Amino acid sequence: MTAASREALKERLDAHREDMLCDLSALVSVKSRTDDIGATRAALRFVIEKAEAWGMKSGYTSKMDAGYAEIGEGEETVGVLVHVDVVDAGDPARWPFDPFALHLTGDGFLHGRGVADDKGPAIVCLYVLRTFMELGVPLGRKLRLIVGTSEERSWTDMAHYAAEFGMPDFGFSPDGDFPIFNIEKGYCDMRLIFPETGLLDEIERAHSGQSPNSVPSKAAFKRRGREERVFAGVAAHSSVPREGDNALLKLARAAADEGFCFGRFIADMFPDEFASPLGLGDGGDTYEGIFVGRTVACPTVLRKTDEGIMLNVNIRLRYGTGRARLEDAFARRADEYGYTFSVSEYTPPMMVNPRQPFLQQMLAVYRSFGYPGGFEVADGASYAAAMRNCVCFGPVFPGELSSAHMEDERISLESLMRAGLVYAEVLRALGSGSGGK
């Protein structure tokens, strides 16, 4: 087998463009919200069955919550971690099209839930492996596409996958931005219950948010005998709340004026995206001299339950901050605002040494396309934190809109194809057998 040129890789990927769009359209049409097990399994099977039809080695976990497609031979494995579950579409009125139907508009943008996060990159990377098979790209390592179904929530899929198949030696997750994000903030969902003693029966409805990791664009509050009040905002990924307009904060200010504890807590504790009064972080953005960003927090989901008013606070904790500090911060305010709390989801921050040979290879390939940049800190968390020696890498290029979790999620088709060529060159370099951990 002879090495294919970059031009040959591009030509073959471009030749598959219509097939990729057809497959992406079919995958977007599967409403694979994380909590819909039947739909996430259907999305998983769609990807893996494609790989099997093309002659790739494949497999599923016993729980059918993760799978893989593999090409190549060798003692080491390069992993590409993707997911086919998605967050809720949010407010349908804020979408110009059906969120679960792929649309390619005249300006060259693909619209649909999951086109950027993460169904688009999953399909592109699958076709990169197909292209390698067709061109006979020589490989000294195995290349394995690992497909999960619970990235937007619990990551139990990756735990099951690791237990049954083990994890790759190194790799990346195409589930964010370029260039290389070797530091990721941790993830925590803190669940608070406000009994609202003496006032709970006054509340007929308190509702905001569909996904714990999205800034809510809509909130509603109704007291008995009064008109329901609806508050509007703009959805965004909860790791960057500044990019949205949180409707729940508006509801909370109104509820605080009426003496509700949950309203006072939200209004008092979230004057900024750092929840500074809570003291979740120390206000710094470095760890042992390395920039790691600041801890960010955002109220995302509100419901009336039999126990009281349930509030979810989504936290993105910087490297060097642990679970104990978060729990201490909420414990200090519990009596004052009358709530109980518990951690419902937690993933610690991660950092990968940028001097590792595989990262230096990735950086050299990325820069060979003429793009500047090096190693950066990701505000959000990706599957990169699920395995050692894994980083977040694309598909959104610097200066382009990152619309994950937003209403009207979209990505430029040209950029997605360009990302595919970058992934092809990176996987060819990593799969060659040179470099490594």
Buried (B, 14 or more C-beta within 10 A) or exposed (E): EEEBEEEBBBEBBEEBBEEBBEBBBBBBBBBBBBEBBEBBBBBBBBBBEBBBEBEBEBBBBEBBBBBBBBBBEBEBBBBBBBBBBBBBBBBEEBBEEBBBEBBBEEEEBBBBBBBBBBBBBBBBBBBBBBBBBBBEBBBBBBBBBBBBBBBBBBBBBBBBBBEEBEBBBBBBBBBBBBBBBBBBBBBBBBBBBBBBEEBBEBBEEBBBBBBBBBBBBBBBBBBEEEEEBBBEBBBBBBBBBEBBBBBBBBBBBBBBEEEBBBBBBBBBBBEEBBBBBBBBBEEEBEBEEBEBBBBBBBBBBBBBEEEBBBBBBBBBBBBBBEBEBBBEBBEEBEEEBBBEBEBEBBBBBBBBEBEBEBBEBBBEBBEEEEEEBEBBBBBBBBBBBBBBBBBBBBBBBEEBBBBBBBBBBBBBBEBBBBBBBBBBBBBBBBBBBEBBE
